């Protein structure tokens, strides 16, 4: 009797959990007895993944912000490697979270375990020489975006463009009516979705200024309803606490807070205010005008100013190679600025922007879950 395949995986944050879930499902379809374990979130777990640790431990962003969480992160890394040393996987796939996963991959690769990294680190935007570190850690990189291929070819590092699973799962023409029905929103109302991020630090930083923006918009357009989807139960509690601290904003303003319904909130909306990150890609695929904002710790921002070389920081603009959506950083992230940009969407014809979003959607629609799973199997038996 042959022993079942063992596949190790680590997703370090909610976007990675969503990304990996389809690949886990596809691998389980091909190999029902496969043991797929490591660190992941609810979406992966629902597909038969066994998570050894709470993913929330790794869900930290920022060069400075991560320092306070370092002891717990290092403890998890040590315990994870000990587990994989005791029960070695046939292959390990690190999903995003490069600061954590590349170290794990390098350690496992040194022990003769095949490794892959799913989601290219942003070598095309800053610290290009990291590609040498990636090559030492991973046998192959699976990438989401076509513009990444060039830099990997330049250094002869194995790379496979798989497209993006969200481009496969989101309809080219999303059903706004169905999403409004699912969220209990009036079909004729005007809706702004507000997404302050999936990490605790993001929500603490961005939600207060987002709430100021909501207040300003409400004064000018009291007909607009606001939906704030929380990424998980941790963020739900955090958001509700911040709303209560802001003079019970949820009771004073037409705000609906939901959990785990970000995509429905985006599709139900007429426009979106959100933290820059993977959510901007999802908003683009949902074909909704958006304003993307981000605030880094001052020291992190100074460091990034010196290192970051790409012309844009939001995925829609990077994919389009031009500024098709407003992207705001640091001091630009203020209520006057954001309310003005958002109100413009409610008063304009956005059809040209939606058409551009649709063109970009087609470029990423590549059956990513099957393509990624196929690449894992090919590497496994290479």
C-alpha positions in Angstrom: 0.0 0.0 0.0 1.5 3.3 -1.0 1.6 6.1 1.6 -0.5 9.2 0.9 1.1 12.3 -0.4 2.2 14.9 2.2 2.1 18.5 1.1 3.2 21.3 3.4 1.7 24.8 3.0 1.9 28.1 4.8 -0.5 31.1 4.1 0.4 34.0 6.2 -2.7 36.3 5.8 -6.3 36.3 4.6 -5.5 37.0 1.0 -3.1 34.0 0.9 -5.8 31.8 2.5 -8.3 32.7 -0.2 -5.6 32.2 -2.9 -4.5 28.8 -1.7 -8.0 27.4 -0.9 -8.7 26.6 -4.6 -5.4 25.0 -5.1 -5.9 22.8 -2.0 -9.3 21.8 -3.3 -7.9 20.9 -6.7 -5.0 18.8 -5.1 -7.6 17.1 -2.9 -9.7 16.3 -6.0 -6.7 14.6 -7.6 -5.3 13.0 -4.5 -8.2 12.6 -1.9 -5.9 10.9 0.6 -3.2 13.6 0.5 -2.3 15.1 3.8 -2.0 18.9 3.3 -1.0 20.7 6.4 0.9 23.7 7.8 -0.6 27.2 8.5 -3.7 28.5 6.8 -7.1 30.1 7.4 -10.7 29.1 7.3 -11.0 29.0 3.5 -8.1 26.4 3.3 -9.4 24.5 6.2 -12.9 24.1 4.6 -11.1 22.4 1.6 -9.5 19.7 3.9 -6.4 21.6 5.0 -5.0 20.9 8.5 -3.7 24.1 10.1 -1.2 23.5 12.9 -1.2 27.2 14.1 -3.5 30.2 14.0 -2.8 32.2 10.8 -3.4 35.4 12.7 0.0 35.1 14.3 1.7 35.7 10.9 -0.7 38.4 9.7 1.5 41.4 10.3 2.7 44.0 7.8 5.4 46.6 7.8 9.1 46.7 8.3 8.8 48.3 11.7 5.4 46.9 12.8 6.6 43.3 12.6 9.3 43.8 15.2 6.9 43.7 18.2 5.5 40.4 16.9 8.9 38.8 16.1 9.2 36.5 19.2 5.8 34.8 18.5 6.6 34.5 14.8 10.0 33.0 15.4 8.4 30.5 17.9 5.9 29.4 15.3 8.6 29.0 12.6 10.7 26.8 15.0 7.8 24.6 15.9 6.7 24.3 12.2 10.1 23.3 11.1 10.3 20.8 13.9 7.0 19.3 12.8 8.2 19.0 9.1 11.5 17.5 10.2 9.6 14.8 12.1 7.0 14.3 9.3 8.7 15.6 6.1 6.3 16.7 3.3 6.9 15.5 -0.3 6.8 19.1 -1.3 6.3 22.4 0.4 4.4 25.4 -1.0 4.8 28.8 0.7 1.9 31.1 -0.2 3.0 34.8 -0.2 4.3 36.0 3.2 7.9 36.0 1.8 9.7 37.1 4.9 8.4 34.0 6.7 8.0 31.5 3.9 11.3 32.0 2.1 13.1 31.2 5.3 11.0 28.1 5.8 11.5 27.1 2.2 15.3 27.5 2.4 15.5 25.4 5.5 13.3 22.6 4.0 15.1 22.8 0.6 18.4 22.3 2.4 17.0 19.0 3.8 16.2 17.8 0.3 12.5 18.7 0.3 11.2 20.2 -2.9 9.8 23.8 -2.4 7.7 26.2 -4.3 6.7 29.8 -3.7 3.2 30.9 -4.7 2.9 34.7 -5.3 6.1 36.4 -6.5 7.6 38.8 -4.0 7.6 42.3 -5.4 11.1 42.1 -6.9 9.8 44.1 -9.9 9.0 47.0 -7.5 11.9 47.0 -5.0 14.9 45.1 -3.9 15.3 43.2 -7.2 18.3 41.4 -6.0 16.1 39.4 -3.6 15.5 37.1 -6.6 18.8 35.4 -5.7 17.4 34.6 -2.2 14.2 33.3 -3.8 16.2 31.1 -6.1 18.0 29.6 -3.1 14.7 29.0 -1.3 12.3 27.8 -4.0 12.6 25.3 -6.9 9.9 27.3 -8.7 7.8 30.4 -8.3 4.2 30.6 -9.2 3.2 34.1 -10.2 -0.1 35.9 -10.5 0.7 38.7 -12.9 2.1 38.6 -16.5 4.5 41.5 -15.9 6.5 39.4 -13.5 7.9 37.0 -16.0 10.4 39.4 -17.4 12.4 39.8 -14.2 12.5 36.0 -13.5 13.7 35.3 -17.1 16.4 37.9 -16.6 17.9 35.9 -13.8 17.0 32.4 -15.2 14.8 31.6 -12.2 12.0 29.0 -12.9 8.7 30.9 -13.0 5.1 29.9 -14.0 2.4 32.5 -14.6 -0.8 30.9 -13.4 -3.2 33.9 -13.4 -5.3 34.8 -10.4 -7.9 32.6 -8.8 -10.1 35.7 -8.2 -10.2 36.4 -11.9 -11.7 32.9 -12.4 -14.2 33.1 -9.5 -15.6 36.6 -10.2 -18.0 37.0 -13.1 -17.0 39.4 -15.9 -20.3 41.1 -15.2 -21.0 40.7 -11.4 -24.6 40.6 -10.2 -25.1 43.7 -8.1 -28.8 42.9 -7.4 -28.0 39.5 -6.0 -25.3 40.9 -3.7 -27.6 43.6 -2.4 -30.2 40.9 -1.7 -27.6 38.8 0.1 -26.7 41.8 2.3 -30.2 43.0 2.8 -29.6 46.3 1.0 -32.2 48.3 -0.8 -31.9 47.7 -4.6 -32.4 51.4 -5.4 -30.0 52.8 -2.8 -26.6 54.3 -3.5 -23.9 52.3 -1.7 -20.3 52.9 -0.7 -18.3 49.9 0.4 -15.6 50.7 3.0 -12.7 48.2 3.5 -10.1 49.4 6.0 -7.9 46.3 5.7 -7.6 42.7 6.9 -4.8 43.3 9.5 -5.2 44.8 13.0 -2.7 47.6 12.3 -4.4 48.6 9.1 -7.8 48.9 10.7 -6.4 50.9 13.6 -4.7 53.3 11.2 -7.2 53.6 8.4 -10.7 53.1 9.9 -10.7 56.4 11.9 -9.9 58.5 8.8 -12.3 56.4 6.8 -15.0 57.2 9.3 -14.2 60.9 9.0 -14.7 60.5 5.3 -18.0 58.8 5.8 -19.2 61.7 8.0 -18.3 64.2 5.2 -19.9 62.2 2.5 -23.1 61.7 4.6 -23.4 65.5 5.1 -23.4 66.0 1.3 -25.2 62.9 0.2 -27.4 61.5 3.0 -28.9 59.0 0.5 -25.6 57.0 0.4 -25.5 53.8 2.5 -22.2 52.6 3.9 -21.2 48.9 4.2 -18.1 47.9 6.2 -17.2 44.2 5.7 -14.9 42.7 8.4 -12.3 40.2 7.1 -12.8 37.8 10.1 -14.1 37.7 13.6 -11.0 39.5 15.0 -11.6 42.4 12.7 -15.3 42.4 13.3 -14.8 43.0 17.0 -12.1 45.6 16.3 -14.4 47.5 13.8 -17.4 47.5 16.2 -15.2 48.8 19.0 -13.8 51.6 16.9 -17.3 52.5 15.7 -18.6 52.7 19.3 -15.6 54.9 20.2 -16.5 57.3 17.4 -19.7 58.5 19.1 -21.5 55.3 18.2 -21.1 56.0 14.5 -22.9 52.8 13.5 -26.1 54.1 15.2 -25.8 57.7 14.0 -24.9 56.9 10.3 -26.4 54.6 7.7 -23.6 52.0 8.3 -24.0 48.2 8.0 -21.1 46.1 9.4 -20.8 42.5 8.1 -18.3 39.6 8.5 -16.7 37.7 5.7 -18.7 39.3 2.9 -16.1 41.6 1.3 -16.8 40.5 -2.2 -20.6 40.9 -1.8 -20.1 44.3 -0.3 -17.9 45.3 -3.3 -20.3 44.0 -5.9 -23.3 45.5 -4.0 -21.6 48.9 -4.0 -21.5 51.8 -6.5 -17.9 52.8 -5.4 -15.3 51.6 -2.9 -13.0 53.1 -0.4 -10.3 50.6 0.6 -6.9 49.9 2.0 -4.4 49.3 -0.8 -3.5 45.6 -1.2 -5.0 42.5 -2.8 -8.5 44.1 -2.2 -7.8 46.6 -5.0 -7.5 43.7 -7.4 -10.7 42.2 -6.1 -12.5 45.6 -6.5 -11.2 45.9 -10.0 -12.5 42.4 -10.9 -15.8 43.4 -9.3 -15.8 46.3 -11.8 -16.3 49.1 -9.1 -14.7 52.5 -9.1 -12.4 52.9 -6.1 -10.1 55.1 -4.0 -7.2 53.2 -2.6 -5.4 54.5 0.5 -2.5 53.5 2.7 -0.6 54.8 5.7 2.7 53.3 6.8 4.6 53.9 10.0 6.8 57.0 9.3 10.0 55.1 9.5 8.7 52.3 7.2 7.5 55.0 4.7 11.0 56.6 4.7 12.6 53.3 4.0 10.1 52.5 1.2 10.6 55.8 -0.4 14.2 55.0 -0.9 13.7 51.4 -2.1 10.4 51.3 -4.1 11.0 51.8 -7.8 7.6 50.9 -9.4 5.6 53.9 -10.7 2.4 52.8 -8.8 1.6 50.8 -5.7 -2.0 49.6 -6.5 -2.5 46.5 -8.6 -5.0 48.0 -11.0 -2.5 50.8 -11.9 0.4 48.3 -12.1 -1.5 46.0 -14.4 -2.7 48.9 -16.6 0.8 50.6 -16.4 -1.0 53.9 -15.8 -3.0 55.7 -13.1 -6.5 54.5 -13.7 -7.6 54.7 -10.1 -6.7 57.3 -7.4 -4.0 55.9 -5.0 -3.3 57.9 -1.8 -0.4 57.7 0.6 0.4 59.2 4.0 -0.8 62.8 4.2 -2.9 62.4 1.1 -5.1 60.0 3.2 -7.5 62.6 4.6 -11.3 62.9 4.7 -11.5 66.0 2.4 -9.4 64.3 -0.3 -11.1 61.0 -0.1 -14.7 62.3 0.1 -14.1 64.5 -2.9 -12.7 61.7 -5.0 -15.5 59.3 -4.0 -18.3 61.8 -4.5 -17.0 62.3 -8.0 -17.6 58.6 -8.8 -21.2 58.9 -7.6 -21.7 61.9 -10.0 -19.8 60.7 -13.1 -20.1 58.2 -15.9 -17.6 55.5 -15.0 -18.2 53.3 -18.0 -14.7 53.8 -19.6 -13.1 52.8 -16.3 -15.3 49.7 -16.0 -14.4 48.8 -19.6 -10.7 49.0 -18.7 -11.2 46.8 -15.6 -12.9 44.2 -17.8 -10.0 44.1 -20.3 -7.6 43.6 -17.4 -9.8 40.9 -16.0 -9.4 38.9 -19.2 -5.6 38.9 -18.9 -5.7 37.3 -15.4 -8.5 34.7 -16.2 -6.3 31.5 -16.6 -8.0 28.8 -14.4 -5.4 29.6 -11.7 -6.4 26.8 -9.2 -5.9 24.0 -11.7 -2.8 25.7 -13.3 -1.2 26.1 -9.9 -2.1 22.6 -8.7 -0.8 21.2 -12.0 2.5 23.0 -11.5 2.8 21.6 -8.0 2.2 18.0 -9.2 4.7 18.4 -12.1 7.3 19.7 -9.6 6.5 16.9 -7.2 7.2 14.2 -9.8 9.9 16.0 -11.8 
